[in-house]
């Protein structure tokens, strides 16, 4: 089988990109700037709460790892 026959299904992927011209290039979706004066307090609370819980878990896990290291090394 010739290499060109293998690449035939991918010819559209390998072709150079063509940009639409004129008004057809307009986006179908309207992107708004996020509201800076009215934050979404639910998202803020969930983000900060998750961050806090992850830090607590990280510190707890670190302390357990230090105790395990000391136990295995015979330091304690």
N, C-alpha and C positions, 0 to 999 in steps of 0.2 A: 504494500500500500504506500503510495507516494505521500511525502510529508504535507503537501498542499491539500490533499484530501482529508488529512487529519485536522488541519487547521480551518477547514471550510466552515464548520459550525461556529467557530469563534471569530469569523471575519468581522462581524459587527463590533465585537469587543476590541479588536486590534485596529480598526479603522480610526483615523484621527477624529477628534471631537468636532462637531459642527454646532455653532451657536445659532440659535434662532434669531431672526432679525425682526425689527419693528415691534409692533404692539404685542406680538405673540410671545415675546420674551418676558412679559410682565408676570409677576408671581401671582399664583392663585390664592395665596394665603397672606393675610395682613398681619405683620409682626408689630406688636405694640411694645413700647418701652415699659419696663416694670414700674409700677407706682412706687416712688421713693418716699412719698409723704404718708402712705398708709401701708405699713408692713403687715404681712400675713402672720399674726401672732401665733396661730396654731403651728405653722411651720417653724417659726423661731423657737417656740417652746419645745417642739419635738426634736429639733436639731440640737439645742443646748442640753436637753435631758438625755438624749442618746450619747452625746459627747461626754457628759458627766458620768453616765453609767459605764461607758467604755473605759474611762480613766480609772474609776473605782475598781473595775474588773482587772485592768492592767496592773495596778498597784498590788491588789490582792494576789494575783498570780505571781508577780515578782517576789513578793514576800515568801510565798510557798516555795518558789524555786530556790531562793537563798537558803531557806531552812533545809531543803532537800540536799543542796550542795554541801552545806556544813555537816549534815548527817553522814553523807557518803564519804566525805573527806576526813571524817573523824575530828572535826574541829569543835564539835559540841557534844 
